[in-house]
Amino acid sequence: MTKEAIEVRGMKFTPDQARAVKTLDQNLTINAGAGSGKTRVLTERYLDILLTPQSQGGLMYKEDALDRIVAITFTKKAAAEMKDRIRERLTEYLANNLIDSKENQEERDWVFKLLDNLSKAKISTIHSFCSDIIRNNLFELGIKADFSIMEGLEEKELQDEAISTVLEEIINEPEDRLYKELEEVTYLYGKRKLFKMLKEMLDNREGIENFLAENKSKDLHKVINKTVYDQNLKGIGDYLNDQELNEVMKELEGFISKNESRGVKVIKGILNDYPELISALNLYRESGKQEAENELLNLHFKFLNYFYDFDKDKEVKIGRAMVAADWEGGNEVKKAAYRKFETIKKIVFDKVPTVNDKPLIISDERPAEILDILLRLHKQVAKRYETLKEREGYLDYLDLEKRVVSAFSNNYDLVERLRRQIDFIMVDEFQDTNQTQWDIIRPLVTQDNDYKQLEEGKLFIVGDPKQSIYGFRRADVRIFNEVTRQITDNNIDNEKLVKLRKNFRSNKEIIDFINYLFNDIFPKDDEETSDYDVKYQDLTFGRNNKYEAKVDRDPDSHIELLLTQYFNDDEYSSAEYEAELIANKIEWLVEESDKQIFKDDSLNSVDYGDIAILMRSRTRLKDYEEALEKFNIPYRTVQGKGFYQRQEVYDIYLVLKALIYPEDEINTFGLFRSPLFALSDDQLFKLMIGNVDDDSSLLERIFTNHPKIKAKFDKWQRLKEEISIDRLINTILTDCGAYTTYLAGTSGEQRLANFKKLIAAAANFTQDQGNNLYLFLERLESLMEEEDKEGDGEVKVEAGNYVRLMTVHASKGKEFPVVFLADLNNAGNSRLGDFVCDEVNGREQVGFTYYNEALERDKTSSYGIIKDNLSFKDKMEGKRVFYVAATRTEEMLFLSGDVRIKSKGGITLNHSLKWLMQGLGYEEEDLVEFLDSEEEYKIEEIVGEYGKFNLIISKNPRQINEIEKEEEFEEVKEELAVEIEVDEFKLDPKVIFPSSLAEEESYHNKTVKDEVAVTKETDNKLNKIEVSFLKEKEATLKGTLVHEAIELLSTGNELNRDYLFNCHLEYTEYPGLRANVEEVIDKVEECPEFNEILESECRPEVEFYYKREGQPISGSIDLLFKDENDNWAVVDWKTNRIDNMEYVEQLVEEYRRQVEVYQEIVQEMTGQEKVKGYLYFTEADEGQRLVEVVNSLQLTVKPRKEFSN
């Protein structure tokens, strides 16, 4: 804070901030730049109103003071935080300024009263404010007192019910006047598409209502073309007034033709019609009559035909439609005439409405007929939807807004009563207000019955147009600008507009970079600013050196652009490449770099908890999570998408389904391979393919072999009838040790939070719907299929040493020392459906897809205009999203985007990466040149207001950082890595594992048959431990731990035993297990045979999917290593308990077929004539652990001629 700081109740403010706090007698607009302390200002102003005497414009000592201030926040969380801040400031004021004495006793009592009643303060979201108005005026508004707010699945279910019942009623009544119309549109669209269309119309019902209100009793054909007419009328004026066009026309008039070729006729037609168009435009402007408008449009559409052949649906080209002999001056004049024609065409097409470079003209009457049917269907559906909501006692958020707007329009007494009750209205994040919300606020801050004249000193709006990023919630940035004009009387220098430019968040380099970048992205003055764009306002450095008393230098800064280059035929996706690059850079920053930031009152290294990864959409969230997991980087996902699609939620779904549908084999298989039971695929397949005469279900076979599991299921079956669903889920999780099992890994805490959220949802369901597990399972299935926007369970992410992943929207209002902006080159997804609705030129317009009489899919002309309009809005909002993301940064900023190299060269830039390149002054060719170069990075020096700083531009090495592979082994991997679509890979007994083949073979061996029988009877002493392995989780867990330990050792990495066991915390349930496992690991580490293998070239855990004689086989080979002949050999780890070598011989025969399959697969991959196979028994005696499995049937395989890279 500088010397000019002003102190208010012990807190320092800039002069502009102080003016916003202390000015209570004027309406104010606060244009608050990022990091400028607007929340402090808003909080302190609220406090100032309460602590300023009434004679000076405040509400001090006024009995109902808290009721007379309305503060509107954007979220419930923001409202709660504002109350907390006010409470803190009142408490500080009481402690520091009001000592216990008679002189200030009245003020002390007043502050105590405020603290006691602060929870009742009117600080809320706009929807809570509306809800309060409705609840306080139920009788006047005709609304039931017990209404509740509907959202999510309830809304979808009611909409589906409304559509289904209306359509069903019409279908069942052939005499219904809509029967034939429904039959017609069903024939055109099909049932599924018609249902979707009506659903989209329900979602757009506010726009449809406005459209119908504006066009009562009008010809729909004229209405849907009105926008096309208006846009063309505007375009006519624009191109006829274009100076360049006028000059080109004059030059073209000077050319003299000699022949009447087609090309010459086109040019003559243009020259003849051009002055007629000018005359018609002047006449229309003078008279404004409909006849003049029609004449102008007819001439214009005729004029367009010179440039576009609408019958053939292509641009007109005249280069070959004339020859040199057609013109005096020959070929030079012919070329000049052609160039003039192309120039005119470009100017006209730039000015008139086009879709895909095709000028928009009027639609025929067919769309109007279809729209009429759709609107009549929609009217009935919307009416039924309202009836269903009333039946259930529901209002949605749109209803809340509309009911209040309607009340204010029809009940002026209510408005006047509320005006008298409210003295101050403060609105935070005003840039994200929509028109309906302003229609709620406006009547309360005006003093006339037309709601136009603002009452002085009542309205206080805070926001930043550059941070308006909620267009998908109908936010309209124009409203901020319009209300600001009303407050300031259209004078930007008016004292009622307070600009907060000082940024207290970021260091000088970040401030300079943001100003440098966005001064070229946003327009600089009003003349360049379109309706949905905003003017840039420079940030200034306000943080000063707040560290100088504690450290001898500023914290480090770092700004880097991470470019992920990829080609269409790359082995990995661009998302995987980018995620790898980001994770690698984070690991470097924390583990290797010497970068330091200020924290804990000193300069310290960067920790994971200082870093946030921000993205505009969650498209690549899973890739980022997997990359961080792979690098062992702890992270938390904030408001992650798809709570109901999370694996841990799905696992609970599986176990609940098994309680109701025990015969579902697929469900059972998925359940028992989940962490809840952790049976291996080998064990499950063994049970599935067991005795062919055994017709019992898989679940019954599991129960037979695992009595403890059966005991748990019997208990749950009993409890499901006795206790609530939430308690049942909690019991299942406890019995399975899930609270420990799922805690392992970097996402453990999030998984436990998701369990907690699911249990809470089950409790709510039980309270509302009763203890019906069948209905709950149906609801869960619906949510898993439909509700992909539900966020994860809440985890406290404000503290802790982990990277935070979140969307840019979720990061709003937050700040982080280090920010990674990811996926900057995401092209985005079109949000347009088959029915669209939006405001165009101040009027509501609708557009839709339809099928013409030839049953060809088409769109109304208005659809194209609306699409362009929405695309432009999205483009403008994209700038603002980028700005919000970048300004979350305190010290270091990494900008990441992938760039696809086209086969013919060149790249495509979208959204934020495009804005970034524009702001940096980079051309596409500059980027391509760098990507094609041998340079790994380059440094650009940039001069800012506060000095010079460096921008590092680096690119990825285009490889995934797995275990290092030799070039020769890359060929092997290429053959192994056969891509399988997830939907194609379904559980099917035809897809088997090599270990299952081994078991199948062993069933024909008498010794093994005896073992199976003994396993079932559990009375054979020799195989007692093997019986335990099959029946007890302890043995399974032991095998898992030993396998993972060997895998880690075989990579050459140091084995961190604590980490190994922490990943499987359920080991604590078995006393002595850790000591037993560590004893085995000690033997393996000291084993000469094992170490001899590791001295050669090794490849652990090689996965494959392979067809053998038409039979699909899937699995992984424990280890490939180069033998003494430099050939690849196979090793499979076995953790069986070994009592004597005779038993080893039995096991070799049992596993022979499995090893032979591995040998055959490696032969096929490498082309080796022979592949040796080994079994390594971890518990055999030293010198006897590595046993070769001789394969006498091994075939000679010819090497492949080539391997694709």
Secondary structure as GFF3:
##gff-version 3
##sequence-region A 1 1205
A	DSSP	beta_strand	6	8	.	.	.	ID=ss1
A	DSSP	beta_strand	11	13	.	.	.	ID=ss2
A	DSSP	alpha_helix	15	22	.	.	.	ID=ss3
A	DSSP	beta_strand	28	32	.	.	.	ID=ss4
A	DSSP	alpha_helix	38	51	.	.	.	ID=ss5
A	DSSP	three_ten_helix	54	56	.	.	.	ID=ss6
A	DSSP	three_ten_helix	65	68	.	.	.	ID=ss7
A	DSSP	beta_strand	69	73	.	.	.	ID=ss8
A	DSSP	alpha_helix	76	97	.	.	.	ID=ss9
A	DSSP	three_ten_helix	102	104	.	.	.	ID=ss10
A	DSSP	alpha_helix	105	117	.	.	.	ID=ss11
A	DSSP	three_ten_helix	118	120	.	.	.	ID=ss12
A	DSSP	beta_strand	122	125	.	.	.	ID=ss13
A	DSSP	alpha_helix	126	136	.	.	.	ID=ss14
A	DSSP	alpha_helix	138	141	.	.	.	ID=ss15
A	DSSP	beta_strand	148	149	.	.	.	ID=ss16
A	DSSP	alpha_helix	153	171	.	.	.	ID=ss17
A	DSSP	alpha_helix	179	189	.	.	.	ID=ss18
A	DSSP	alpha_helix	191	203	.	.	.	ID=ss19
A	DSSP	alpha_helix	205	214	.	.	.	ID=ss20
A	DSSP	alpha_helix	220	240	.	.	.	ID=ss21
A	DSSP	alpha_helix	243	253	.	.	.	ID=ss22
A	DSSP	alpha_helix	262	287	.	.	.	ID=ss23
A	DSSP	alpha_helix	290	304	.	.	.	ID=ss24
A	DSSP	beta_strand	308	309	.	.	.	ID=ss25
A	DSSP	beta_strand	314	315	.	.	.	ID=ss26
A	DSSP	three_ten_helix	324	326	.	.	.	ID=ss27
A	DSSP	alpha_helix	330	351	.	.	.	ID=ss28
A	DSSP	beta_strand	354	355	.	.	.	ID=ss29
A	DSSP	beta_strand	358	359	.	.	.	ID=ss30
A	DSSP	alpha_helix	366	392	.	.	.	ID=ss31
A	DSSP	beta_strand	394	395	.	.	.	ID=ss32
A	DSSP	alpha_helix	397	410	.	.	.	ID=ss33
A	DSSP	alpha_helix	412	421	.	.	.	ID=ss34
A	DSSP	beta_strand	424	427	.	.	.	ID=ss35
A	DSSP	three_ten_helix	430	432	.	.	.	ID=ss36
A	DSSP	alpha_helix	435	445	.	.	.	ID=ss37
A	DSSP	beta_strand	459	463	.	.	.	ID=ss38
A	DSSP	three_ten_helix	465	467	.	.	.	ID=ss39
A	DSSP	three_ten_helix	471	473	.	.	.	ID=ss40
A	DSSP	alpha_helix	477	488	.	.	.	ID=ss41
A	DSSP	beta_strand	497	500	.	.	.	ID=ss42
A	DSSP	beta_strand	502	503	.	.	.	ID=ss43
A	DSSP	alpha_helix	508	518	.	.	.	ID=ss44
A	DSSP	three_ten_helix	526	528	.	.	.	ID=ss45
A	DSSP	beta_strand	540	541	.	.	.	ID=ss46
A	DSSP	beta_strand	558	566	.	.	.	ID=ss47
A	DSSP	alpha_helix	574	587	.	.	.	ID=ss48
A	DSSP	pi_helix	588	592	.	.	.	ID=ss49
A	DSSP	beta_strand	596	599	.	.	.	ID=ss50
A	DSSP	beta_strand	602	605	.	.	.	ID=ss51
A	DSSP	three_ten_helix	608	610	.	.	.	ID=ss52
A	DSSP	beta_strand	611	615	.	.	.	ID=ss53
A	DSSP	alpha_helix	621	630	.	.	.	ID=ss54
A	DSSP	beta_strand	635	637	.	.	.	ID=ss55
A	DSSP	three_ten_helix	643	645	.	.	.	ID=ss56
A	DSSP	alpha_helix	647	660	.	.	.	ID=ss57
A	DSSP	alpha_helix	665	672	.	.	.	ID=ss58
A	DSSP	alpha_helix	681	688	.	.	.	ID=ss59
A	DSSP	alpha_helix	698	705	.	.	.	ID=ss60
A	DSSP	alpha_helix	707	719	.	.	.	ID=ss61
A	DSSP	alpha_helix	725	735	.	.	.	ID=ss62
A	DSSP	alpha_helix	738	741	.	.	.	ID=ss63
A	DSSP	alpha_helix	748	769	.	.	.	ID=ss64
A	DSSP	alpha_helix	773	786	.	.	.	ID=ss65
A	DSSP	beta_strand	803	807	.	.	.	ID=ss66
A	DSSP	alpha_helix	808	811	.	.	.	ID=ss67
A	DSSP	beta_strand	816	821	.	.	.	ID=ss68
A	DSSP	beta_strand	835	840	.	.	.	ID=ss69
A	DSSP	beta_strand	843	851	.	.	.	ID=ss70
A	DSSP	beta_strand	857	859	.	.	.	ID=ss71
A	DSSP	alpha_helix	861	886	.	.	.	ID=ss72
A	DSSP	beta_strand	889	900	.	.	.	ID=ss73
A	DSSP	alpha_helix	911	920	.	.	.	ID=ss74
A	DSSP	alpha_helix	924	932	.	.	.	ID=ss75
A	DSSP	beta_strand	937	944	.	.	.	ID=ss76
A	DSSP	beta_strand	947	955	.	.	.	ID=ss77
A	DSSP	alpha_helix	967	976	.	.	.	ID=ss78
A	DSSP	three_ten_helix	982	984	.	.	.	ID=ss79
A	DSSP	alpha_helix	994	1002	.	.	.	ID=ss80
A	DSSP	alpha_helix	1006	1017	.	.	.	ID=ss81
A	DSSP	alpha_helix	1024	1031	.	.	.	ID=ss82
A	DSSP	alpha_helix	1033	1050	.	.	.	ID=ss83
A	DSSP	alpha_helix	1057	1062	.	.	.	ID=ss84
A	DSSP	three_ten_helix	1065	1069	.	.	.	ID=ss85
A	DSSP	alpha_helix	1073	1086	.	.	.	ID=ss86
A	DSSP	alpha_helix	1088	1095	.	.	.	ID=ss87
A	DSSP	beta_strand	1098	1108	.	.	.	ID=ss88
A	DSSP	beta_strand	1111	1122	.	.	.	ID=ss89
A	DSSP	beta_strand	1128	1134	.	.	.	ID=ss90
A	DSSP	alpha_helix	1141	1166	.	.	.	ID=ss91
A	DSSP	beta_strand	1173	1177	.	.	.	ID=ss92
A	DSSP	beta_strand	1186	1189	.	.	.	ID=ss93
###
